[in-house]
Amino acid sequence: MLRNASPGQAVESGMSRVPWHFLRNRHPPAHLVAGAIQADRPLAGSDLKKVQTGLERLVGKLEPAGKYATTIVTDGGSSEVHFAFEHEGDARRLAAAVNAEATVAYPGWATQQAFLLRDVAVAAPLASFPLPTTRRPARDKLKHEIYALGKIIEANASTLTSKTMNDEDREALQKQMTTRMAHLKLLQQRLDRLSNYNALSTGRGDLSRGRR
């Protein structure tokens, strides 16, 4: 994974897309979702641009509530497509769609999640990137959100141990962790209620079939 994303060119297109530097230099920091190409299976520049375009189409379908930006980062033969989001929820939705996981490889972001575009065969379909015709069951979606948010909280806790972090940033991160932990608790409560409802529905169905 690349550790430093130098600002890239991003032309504004659409209501919520902004130039890359707008979110890269934002304070408080924005939220990053990074897609990496394996160094031993590079994509041509045109193919990488198609991947970026496909991912941006997906972002549009996810209807982000806040601003976002995107750029292509290349360094030493490695290439990545980066998306930055003003709102953490928008970043989590994209991360869930591409199965990204929390990471600490990109300093300077409020949250960081990354996924690997393993080869051209995987990357090429991103150019069209239709949303699944069948939605993920609500229970599975909640489980994934809980897992992803838990990983972000773990990464935040690891960041707090850094001796180079100043007091202001440490305090801000601690507040963010408190908010995320509260949100995680709410998600877990929703999952518990949904699980109980499903179990109750299944029990009623079994009882109804038994009376026939």
N, C-alpha and C positions, 0 to 999 in steps of 0.2 A: 504494500500500500504506500502511496505517496504521503509524505508527512506534511508537506507545505504546498498549498494550492495558491499559486500566484494568480493575481487577477487576470481574467481573460475577457475577451470582447463579448458583449451580450447586447444584442439589439432589441429594444423594447418592442414586444408584439403581443397585444392582448391587454386586458384591463389590469391584471395584477402582476405581470412580469416587469421587472425593473433591471437596470444594468447591474452586472455582477458586483462591482465595487460598492454599490448601495447597501447590500446586505453583508458583504465580506468585512466591511469596516464598521458595521453597525455596533452600537452599544446601547443596551445589552446585546451580547452576541446572538446571531441567528442560529438556525438549526440545519445541520448538514446531512444529506443522504448522498453517498458516493458509490458509483458503480465502476469497478475496475476491470480492466482487460488483462489476462495473463500475459506476462512478458514474453513467453515463448510462443504465444499465439496472437501476435499483434493484428490489429485491424488497420486497413488503409484509412486515410483521412476522410474520404468520402463515406466509407462504411461507418466510421465512428460518428460522423455527422448524422447519418440516418438513425443510428441508435439514439443519439441525443434528441432528434426530432420525434422519434417514437415515444421516448420517455416523456417528452413535453406534452405530447398528445394525451398520454395517460394522466399526467398532472391536470390537464384541462378537464378531463372526464371526472376526476376526483373533486373538482370545483374547490380549490383552496380558498379559505376565508381571508387570508392575508396575502401580502406580496411574496413573490418568489423570484429567484434568478438562477441561471444555469451557465455553465462554462465547461469547456474541454481543457483538461490539464494533461500535458505530456512532459515526461522527464526521463531521460536515460533509456528510451525505448518503451517505457511503460506509459499507458494512457488511461485516463479516467474521465468519466462524465460526472460532474458535480451539480447538485441541486441544493440551493439554500432557501430556507423558508423563514418568514417572519414569525409564524405561529408554530409551536411545537406539534399541535394536533395535525397540521397539514403535512409535516415531515413524517409523522408516525403513519399516516394513511398511505403515503407513497412507500415507506419502508415495508409496511404490511403487504402491499401489492407485489413487491419484488422480493419478498423474503429477506430483507436486509436485517442485520443484527448490530447491536451496539458495539462500539469500538472506542479506543482511546488513541487512535493513530493520527488524528487530525487536531492538533492543539488550536485553541482560539475560538472554538464553537461551543454554544450552550449545550447542544447534544450532537452526537456523531453516530451515524449508522451507515453500514457499508454492505455491499453485496458484490459478488464476483460474476462477471460475464464470462463464462468458462471458455467459450469458443465461438467461432463465427456462426455455427449452426444455432447456438443459443441466442446470439446477439442479433442476427438478421431479422427474426420475427418481431423484434422491438420496433421496427420501422412502421408497422401497422398497429401493433399492440392493442387489439380489441380487449375490452373488459370481459371477464368470463361470463358466459351466457347463464350459468347457474351460480348464484351467489353462495359464498361460503356460509354454512350454517352459523346462526348467531352465536351459539355456544363455542364453536371452534374459533370464530373471529374474536370473541372475548378472551379466550385462552391465549391467542397469539398476541393480543394487545397487552395482556397482563405479563406475558413472558418478555415482550420487547421493552415495556416500561420498567420491569424489574432489572433487565440488563442495563438500561440507561442509569438507573439508580445505583447499581453496582459500579458502573464506570465513574459516576459522579463521586462516589465514596472513595474510589481509588485516586481520583484527581485531587481530592481534599488533602491527601497525605503528601502532596508535592510541597517541598520546602521552598520552591521558587514562587509560589502563589502569594500575592499580596493580600493584606487583610480585607480590602474592599471587595476583591474578587471572591475571596473565600466566604465572606458573609453573604454575597449575592448568590453564590452556588448553594450555600446551606439553605437559603430561603427557597430556592428552586427545588431542592431535594424535599423540603417539607411539603411543598405544594404537590410534587409528583407522588410522594408517599400517600398523601391524602387521596389523590386521584386513583392510585393503585388500590386503596382500600375500597373505594366506591365501585371500581370495576370488579373486584372480588365479590362484593356484596351482590352486584347485578348477576354475576355468574352463579352464585349460590342460589339466588331466587329463581333463575332460569332453570338450573339443574333440578330444583325442587318441583317446579312447575312441570317439567318434562317427565319426572318420575311419577307425579300425580296423574298426569294425562295417560301415561303408559299403564298405570294401575287401573284406571277407570276403563281403559280399552280392554284390558284382560278380563276385568269383572263383567263387562258387557258381553264379551264373547262367551264367557262361562255360563251366562244365563240363557244363551240360545239353545 
